[in-house]
């Protein structure tokens, strides 16, 4: 009887150790999976934004030859940055080279509100790019100075370039680079193991390659 009790006790001890190891490993795997999902969601949104914002101001016909963004629901003038603040960016481009910005994907607005990053095209309904699990979307705008650097954000009193090189005042026309910072949470919190919602933060600089020095 004593031997049986000792054997049962040892068996329970071994089972407890095995379960503890299993629980730790399971929690690690769950956490890695949750972070991976958040990272993939963040990467998908960031890749789309970078690809489109990079083409801001694309204007193959040039305003001299009549190309503009005039049209129903579109801002007038040459393609470029239309509105820019910390959580909203609207920009236009003449993607199809027809002389206006009224075609598909030629007037794009990214916005962040209530946990959602949205994308609206040509003044239409906003499309959710996240599932209410975005916690940060921050745009920071930089002018390009005479030394080809982007040291001071637009609107912070950056010194103008000397002589005839032009200035870099805090205006929409001065924006040459957009720094995007976004944070996405995992959509499935780890309630069983107490891990909560993990998040992924990504940062990218986007140079507006269709715009030269002011």
Buried (B, 14 or more C-beta within 10 A) or exposed (E): EEEEEEEEEEEEEEEEEEEEEEEEEEBEEBBEBBBEBBBEBBBEBBEBBBEBBBBBBBBBBEBEEEBBBBBEEBBEEBBBBBEBEEEBBBBBBBBBEEBBBBBEBBBBBBBBEEBBBBBBBBEEEBEEBBEEBBBBBEBBBBBBBBEEEBEBBBBEEBEBBEEEEBBBBBBBBBBBBBBBBBBBBBBBBBEEBEBEBBBBEBEBEBBBEBBEBB
